[in-house]
């Protein structure tokens, strides 16, 4: 059972480039989310999805797009990378947002550097 | 929306001592408070959680306490071991956003042998 799989593990971009961070889960979880982790800032929610075809913004959504065409996949797109988007990105999933189902399973992260 | 404050940002203890990490939250409607442990180079993992209808929960050497009136909760680790060294995050449910978890800024715990 793979859990939550993120690719790539490392990425270096130039300012203005675009790219997609991939996230896939094999647990049939309804809820998926993206967080970014910066030193001294903890984990901040970028976007989330409560099911296929449904997405919404989190705390820091600017500069990022998401889509959820299947239950398994939840890619994060950087439209025009900026140095401020240098961070470690984590994808996380859970069964749902209902009581008793809040436990988040995290992927191993993508370390992104924007030069 | 929910705001979670976590203290201290760093904590160093001797092996065998206890460690305590404290968090406060702002949304009185929050009813779920998990703690995550992040080891170097890995994603966070849930270690213990507590709901608002419970005041304390224990799991071997770790325990969490919740004071709803004061809106704060704490993680207690007893008999610390070097493998407890990690970054610990507290979190609370944001009642106004379909139940998303809002995290504190983390505590880096170092256990010295």
Contacts between the chains, C-beta under 8 A, distances in Angstrom:
chain1	res1	chain2	res2	distance
A	4	B	43	7.6
A	33	B	100	7.0
A	35	B	103	7.7
A	40	B	9	7.4
A	40	B	105	6.3
A	41	B	105	6.2
A	42	B	6	7.5
A	42	B	89	6.4
A	42	B	103	4.8
A	42	B	104	5.7
A	42	B	105	3.8
A	42	B	106	5.1
A	43	B	44	7.2
A	43	B	89	6.4
A	43	B	103	4.1
A	43	B	106	7.8
A	44	B	103	7.6
A	45	B	100	5.7
A	45	B	101	7.7
A	45	B	102	7.2
A	48	B	98	7.8
A	48	B	100	6.0
A	50	B	98	6.2
A	56	B	97	7.9
A	56	B	98	7.4
A	58	B	97	7.6
A	58	B	100	6.6
A	59	B	1	7.9
A	59	B	102	7.7
A	90	B	43	5.5
A	90	B	44	7.4
A	92	B	43	7.6
A	97	B	98	5.3
A	97	B	99	3.7
A	97	B	100	7.6
A	98	B	99	7.6
A	99	B	31	7.6
A	99	B	32	7.4
A	102	B	32	5.3
A	102	B	34	7.1
A	102	B	49	7.7
A	102	B	93	6.9
A	102	B	99	6.8
A	102	B	101	7.1
A	103	B	34	7.3
A	103	B	46	5.4
A	103	B	49	7.4
A	104	B	34	7.8
A	104	B	36	7.8
A	104	B	44	7.8
A	104	B	46	6.9
A	104	B	101	6.3
A	106	B	36	7.9
A	106	B	43	3.3
A	106	B	44	5.1
A	106	B	45	7.0
A	107	B	43	5.5
A	108	B	41	7.7
A	108	B	42	6.0
A	108	B	43	5.2
A	109	B	41	8.0
A	109	B	42	7.6
A	109	B	43	5.6
